[in-house]
Amino acid sequence: MMQIERRTFVAIVILALVGGAGVGALATGRAAEGTRPRTLAAPLVDAPILPVQMPLQTGTFAKVAELIKPAVVNINTVFKGGAGSGPGRTPFEEFFGEEFFKRFFGDTPDRIPQRSLGSGVIVDPSGIALTNAHVVEKASDIEVVTLDGSKHKAKVIGLDKKTDLAVLKLDDGKGTFKYARLGDSEKIQVGDWVIAVGSPFGLQSTVTAGIISAKARQIGQGPFDDFLQTDAAINPGNSGGPLVNMQGEVVGINTAIVAGGSGIGFAIPINMARKIYTELVAKGKVTRGWLGVSIQPLTAELAKSFGAKDTKGVLISDVIPDSPASKSGLKSGDILLEFNGKKMEAPADLQRAVGLSSPTQDAKIKVLRDQSEKTLDIRIGEAPEERAEARTGNGTRGRPTLGLDVRPVTPEIARQLNLPAPEGVVVARVEDGSAAAEAGVQRGDVVREINRQRVRTMADFERLTKDSKEGDRLTVLLQRGPMSLYVAFTVGRG
């Protein structure tokens, strides 16, 4: 019995050794298979984009957060109403809802004094800070709180509603502050790690992490849409705070979120913000380029009829006489392919490229005309609405003496309003107590005529109102939903 047990024991040991060797070999094979993806991925570690990736050795964003937080500020504002269309909501507002107006025209104008908060980032040791225009617009009092809890008075030295950027000066420039470095938003890539810093819901110095989800996003905010999309958590109160790469550089200014969305936020690229910020600091306003053309997307049907290979390009539908476009030889029916060597694939590309160009700048444009390509030289002009703002000293769209804030009717707005064509200008705000408000003009109305003359574009609106003075009588044809109606009012003092 003892011998059988010994033999059995020896057999079990031998089987165990053999089985162990087999299992070990199998495990080694699987382990080898498991290392292959890391081996294949090794070149990515050595790639030039390493500096903007998550620090693999430490696995933490602490160093980046420590670097940027002293430059991020909480912005508390008190602002007064008066830019709305009255204490109640119009039937048009009730029908389309506030989300429609927020999407195209920003937040609803406040009708009573309110407190609000946002974020900002100091970009100069003298106390120059960047934030969103909608955070500080119409603010009667601005207080900035830094990381150490100290409070500072701030004033707006310039804002640009078209890009939703504002520049603040803290303590009249008398102090010295910790500041953030500006990066290069062109170099950042989809998939790069970023952190967002701000004061969501008033919780100061909150840090969230994510990646760049997309670039050049257009979200219907205007012709200069070129947002960075990120899944780093952005919430109310984050507006105006920085989006930062792994080198601690600001690559964007957080500005918008998708209502009800999860992990979908947008930031103004810092390269665009840098240009706007520089002009606002130097001149207190932004000047934009102008060609003097009406443009539209190149559909498949239009591309075929014009002999184009594909739908990439911008169709010139009209050229304003004596405009820079007219003087360059640009013609209606031309398909604009390139602007200064950069391909123009859609109208928004051209609007952005021209708008961000400096007036009097020379440019080369490539067009397709009669199925052959031509290169034209053009000198950029200054946008009419910018010239009007310079004359009035007011940075708002439209004419302040009219009591109206108007915007172009984009194709998307035309679809939302069920308009037959993207023509006219849409009323974004009506000043309380103005003659236009008393006459019954409402948000969402589309201006089609002024004094029996057709309004197709912002340039038409500007041309027909630029010489208006106090006491002038205006008769305006409005499109309100399915009906048209005339209103008449006297221009008031601006």
ZIFENQUI-V869628 format. One record per pair of residues at least 12 apart in sequence whose C-alpha atoms are under 6 Angstrom apart, sorted by the first residue. I is the first residue (numbers start at 1). J is the second residue. D is the distance in whole Angstrom. If there is no record, write none. Layout:
i: <I	I>
j: <J	J>
d: <D	D>
This chain:
i: <52	52	53	53	54	64	70	71	71	71	71	71	72	72	73	73	73	73	73	74	74	74	75	75	75	75	75	76	76	76	76	77	77	77	77	77	78	78	78	78	78	79	79	79	79	79	80	80	81	81	81	81	82	82	83	83	83	84	84	84	84	84	85	85	104	117	118	118	118	119	119	119	119	119	119	120	120	121	122	123	123	124	125	125	125	125	126	126	127	127	127	127	128	128	129	129	130	130	131	131	132	132	132	132	133	133	133	133	133	142	153	153	154	154	155	155	156	158	158	181	182	182	183	183	183	185	185	185	185	190	190	190	191	191	192	192	193	193	194	194	194	194	194	195	195	195	195	196	196	196	197	197	198	198	199	199	200	200	200	200	201	201	208	208	209	210	210	211	211	212	212	213	213	214	215	223	223	224	227	227	227	228	228	229	229	230	231	231	233	239	239	240	240	240	241	241	242	251	252	252	252	252	253	253	254	255	288	288	288	288	288	289	289	289	289	289	289	289	289	289	290	290	290	290	291	291	292	292	292	293	293	293	294	294	295	295	295	296	297	297	298	298	298	299	307	312	313	313	313	313	313	313	314	314	314	314	315	316	316	316	317	317	318	328	334	334	335	335	336	337	337	338	338	339	340	340	359	359	359	360	360	360	361	361	362	362	363	363	364	364	400	401	401	401	402	403	403	403	404	404	405	405	406	406	406	407	407	408	408	409	409	409	409	410	423	424	424	424	424	424	425	425	426	426	426	427	427	427	428	429	435	445	445	446	446	447	448	448	449	449	450	450	451	451	470	470	470	471	471	472	472	473	473	474	474	475	475>
j: <245	246	192	193	193	248	147	121	122	178	179	180	120	121	119	120	121	145	146	119	144	145	117	118	119	143	144	116	117	142	143	115	116	139	141	142	114	115	139	140	141	113	114	138	139	140	112	113	110	111	112	113	111	432	109	431	432	109	429	430	431	432	430	432	221	237	237	238	239	198	199	238	239	240	241	240	241	241	179	179	180	179	176	177	178	179	173	176	169	170	173	177	168	169	167	168	166	167	166	240	164	165	166	240	159	161	164	165	166	154	170	171	169	170	168	169	168	280	284	249	249	250	249	250	251	251	269	270	271	212	213	214	211	212	211	212	210	211	209	210	211	244	245	208	209	243	244	208	242	243	241	242	238	241	237	238	235	236	237	238	236	237	232	233	232	231	232	230	231	229	230	229	230	229	228	348	351	352	266	267	268	266	267	265	266	265	263	264	263	254	255	253	254	255	253	254	254	270	267	268	269	270	267	268	267	267	355	356	358	382	383	354	355	357	358	359	380	381	382	383	380	381	382	383	324	325	320	323	325	318	319	320	317	318	315	316	317	315	314	347	311	314	315	311	371	345	335	336	337	344	345	346	335	336	346	347	335	332	333	334	332	333	332	378	368	369	367	368	367	366	367	365	366	365	363	364	380	381	382	379	380	381	379	380	378	379	377	378	376	377	494	492	493	494	491	430	431	434	429	430	428	429	426	427	428	425	426	425	458	422	423	425	426	422	456	447	448	455	456	457	446	447	444	445	446	443	444	445	443	443	489	479	480	478	479	478	477	478	476	477	475	476	474	475	491	492	493	490	491	490	491	489	490	488	489	487	488>
d: <6	5	6	6	6	5	5	6	5	5	5	6	6	4	6	5	6	6	5	5	6	5	5	5	5	6	5	6	5	6	5	6	5	6	6	5	6	5	6	6	5	6	6	6	4	5	6	4	4	4	5	6	6	5	6	5	6	5	6	6	6	6	5	6	5	6	4	6	5	5	6	6	6	5	5	5	5	6	5	5	5	6	5	5	6	6	5	5	6	5	6	6	6	5	6	5	6	5	5	4	5	5	5	5	6	6	5	5	5	5	6	5	5	4	6	6	5	5	5	5	5	5	5	5	5	5	6	6	6	5	6	6	5	5	5	6	6	4	6	6	5	5	5	5	4	6	5	5	6	5	6	6	5	5	5	5	5	5	4	5	6	5	6	6	5	5	4	6	6	6	5	5	5	5	5	6	6	5	6	5	5	5	5	6	5	5	4	5	6	5	5	6	5	6	6	5	6	5	5	5	5	5	5	5	4	5	5	6	6	6	6	5	5	5	5	5	6	5	5	6	6	5	5	5	5	5	5	5	6	6	5	6	5	5	6	5	5	5	6	6	5	6	6	6	6	4	6	6	5	5	4	6	5	5	6	6	5	5	5	5	5	6	5	5	6	5	5	5	4	5	5	5	5	5	6	5	5	5	5	6	5	6	6	5	6	4	6	5	6	5	5	5	5	4	6	6	5	5	6	5	6	5	5	4	5	5	5	5	6	5	6	5	6	6	5	6	5	5	4	5	6	5	6	6	4	5	5	5	5	6	6	6	5	5	5	5	6	6	6	5	6	5	6	5	5	5	5	6	5	6	5	6	4	6	6	6	4>
